[in-house]
């Protein structure tokens, strides 16, 4: 856990906006579409993490840390 986890996020932080959004007016189809979009973003984020980890491992191997 980071020390910054306790700090308030910016008001325009996309996660804050998503968490505050009222889901009541959305239809079941819209909720499914929202989930699909969020799952796609999770996959994209995991790929970014994997790329960063691989990049770091390559750099560490190059410089033999």
C-alpha positions in Angstrom: 0.0 0.0 0.0 1.3 3.4 -1.0 1.3 6.4 1.4 -0.6 8.2 -1.4 -3.5 5.7 -1.1 -5.0 7.7 1.8 -4.8 11.0 -0.1 -7.9 12.2 -2.0 -7.8 11.8 -5.7 -8.3 14.7 -8.1 -12.0 15.4 -8.7 -11.6 14.7 -12.4 -9.9 11.3 -11.8 -11.6 8.9 -14.2 -11.9 6.2 -11.5 -13.6 8.7 -9.1 -16.0 9.7 -11.9 -16.8 6.1 -12.7 -17.4 5.2 -9.0 -19.7 8.1 -8.5 -21.7 7.6 -11.7 -25.3 6.7 -11.0 -26.0 3.3 -12.6 -29.8 3.4 -12.0 -30.7 5.1 -15.3 -28.7 2.6 -17.4 -30.4 -0.3 -19.1 -29.1 -3.9 -18.8 -27.6 -3.6 -22.3 -25.8 -0.4 -21.3 -24.5 -2.1 -18.1 -23.2 -5.0 -20.2 -21.5 -2.6 -22.5 -20.0 -0.7 -19.6 -18.6 -4.0 -18.2 -17.2 -4.9 -21.6 -15.5 -1.6 -21.8 -14.1 -1.8 -18.3 -12.8 -5.4 -19.0 -11.1 -4.2 -22.2 -9.4 -1.4 -20.2 -8.3 -4.0 -17.6 -6.7 -6.1 -20.4 -5.0 -3.0 -21.8 -3.7 -2.0 -18.4 -2.4 -5.6 -17.7 -0.6 -5.6 -21.0 1.0 -2.2 -20.1 2.2 -3.7 -16.8 3.6 -6.8 -18.5 5.4 -4.6 -21.0 6.9 -2.5 -18.2 8.0 -5.6 -16.2 9.6 -7.1 -19.3 11.3 -3.9 -20.2 12.7 -3.7 -16.7 13.9 -7.3 -16.8 15.6 -6.6 -20.1 17.3 -3.6 -18.7 18.3 -5.4 -15.6 19.8 -8.3 -17.7 21.6 -5.8 -19.9 23.2 -4.0 -16.9 23.4 -7.2 -14.8 21.9 -5.7 -11.7 
